[in-house]
């Protein structure tokens, strides 16, 4: 008997998980630097939250949600994204009244019933930020700058920032009509989904991926050419700020993003290294979302990126199957007494913040040395009968291959490792 994975889900095995930890640590560190604080919200919500927040006529709500009734027949949905939940949490906590300006970040799994392929999964993971309570273009630039910093920190190049503005609710309504008219003569040659979108929500035609629809979409008017004065000025100030921050962007007049809550600024970061699923990260303003969910008019802006996609790009760059550990010391032990001493020393050293590993498979010395190398341990200490009897051993520095005598006490070892493994000092 074997158990298969649910289609579109994956195991992230330890070698790969290290890369994920690196991405997550870099993201947290950068979020801290920008003074964003972590928010954690549930993985399941009432379906209405997403239906209202993201929009009934979006693909995410219309086709991609994992929705099911609970025992009492209430409709629940596995979160397909984080923005609607963040806005709900903001309202539920009464922050719109007590402390309306909030800068948040989050990390976690999201669920969409999509056709799985490389970089596209049914359970995927996002890192994201959301800012509530400011209309200032400086926030738009800060949020985009944060996204860019993350990529720089991770050493990613080959990135393009696409930028557009879809204006306020009134601009959007006007633009919907412009699009409806524009597509009126061609819509019968476009896909069925687009024909439905033409009736319900013409903006969504612009993010259709069908090859046959592209020639028509390429000729569509751009949203940024249809902005009211305020929105045009907002967009132009955002661009000025980005210029001053030296963040280069391309205006993509047909970038509208797949979720209905967006207003004004929208953006995506595209990686040349991702292939078909090239969008590393996307976001924008949602100045009407909090109000749609029953709160007061409250502006918001944020982005989310796919951790899975970032991990793919990093893996392809590094081209290394596994990664070395941060192990300070490997204890190679021989004989019952040696093994017992190794276990005790490892335990005591770990309590003092030293990363230590030892053999648990009764293997010979040669195999244990190979293992110490494979793990990339900084130091090696062999514990056999002689060492147990004399209370002294030889600490081998694996980087230079030199050995030095050391007393086998926790204090002596910690003192030696602290001096030499400064970077691995976990207590400091
Ligand atoms: P989104 O564009 O739907 O936006 O998703 C953001 C990112 O999540 C994408 O750029 C992609 O990297 C990743 N992603 C989406 N779907 C999948 C999938 N099926 N498999 C793997 N990765 C995927 C949002 O979710 C908005 N909530 C972003 C936002 C935050 N806007 C404002 N604030």
Boltz pocket constraint, residues with backbone or C-beta under 6 A from the ligand:
constraints:
  - pocket:
      binder: B
      contacts: [[A, 80], [A, 81], [A, 82], [A, 83], [A, 112], [A, 114], [A, 119], [A, 120], [A, 121], [A, 122], [A, 123], [A, 124], [A, 125], [A, 126], [A, 128], [A, 129], [A, 130], [A, 258], [A, 259], [A, 279], [A, 280], [A, 281], [A, 282], [A, 283], [A, 284], [A, 285], [A, 301], [A, 302], [A, 303], [A, 304], [A, 305], [A, 306], [A, 307], [A, 308], [A, 309]]
      max_distance: 6.0
